[in-house]
């Protein structure tokens, strides 16, 4: 993509500044979103394994929606 040519109004510097600022803010927002998903608290699988049902259950008895 060729860089914009300078015009008599001098729009090249503001255009590049807006593009760089947009990339920085977008990248920062994406980083924050990924970090929040990675660091979120999920189910504690070890507790579920220790305290969950000991016998194999029929899926229809656990999943009550659908067909």
C-alpha positions in Angstrom: 0.0 0.0 0.0 1.7 3.2 -1.1 1.9 6.0 1.5 -0.3 9.0 0.8 1.4 11.8 -1.0 1.7 15.2 0.7 -0.9 17.7 -0.5 -1.0 21.4 -0.1 -3.1 20.9 3.0 -0.5 18.7 4.6 -2.7 15.8 5.6 0.1 13.1 5.6 1.3 13.5 9.2 -2.2 13.5 10.8 -3.2 10.6 8.7 -0.2 8.5 9.7 -0.7 9.6 13.3 -4.3 8.4 13.3 -3.4 5.1 11.7 -0.6 4.4 14.2 -2.8 5.4 17.1 -5.6 3.2 15.8 -3.3 0.2 15.5 -1.9 0.8 19.0 -5.4 1.2 20.6 -6.8 -1.8 18.7 -3.8 -4.0 19.6 -4.0 -2.9 23.2 -7.7 -3.7 23.4 -7.2 -7.1 21.8 -4.4 -7.8 24.4 -6.6 -6.8 27.3 -9.4 -9.0 26.0 -7.1 -12.1 25.6 -5.6 -11.5 29.0 -9.0 -11.3 30.7 -10.1 -14.6 29.1 -6.9 -16.3 30.0 -6.9 -15.2 33.6 -10.6 -15.7 34.2 -11.7 -18.1 36.8 -13.1 -21.3 35.5 -14.5 -24.4 37.0 -12.1 -26.2 39.4 -11.8 -29.6 37.7 -10.0 -31.2 40.5 -12.8 -30.5 42.9 -15.4 -31.7 40.4 -13.4 -35.0 40.0 -13.2 -35.6 43.7 -16.8 -34.6 44.6 -18.7 -35.5 41.4 -20.7 -38.6 40.8 -18.8 -41.9 41.0 -20.9 -43.8 38.5 -21.2 -43.2 34.8 -24.5 -41.3 34.2 -26.8 -41.5 31.2 -26.3 -38.2 29.3 -30.1 -37.8 29.0 -30.4 -37.6 32.8 -27.8 -34.8 33.0 -28.6 -32.9 29.8 -32.2 -31.9 30.0 -32.5 -29.8 26.9 -32.6 -30.7 23.2 -34.1 -33.9 21.6 
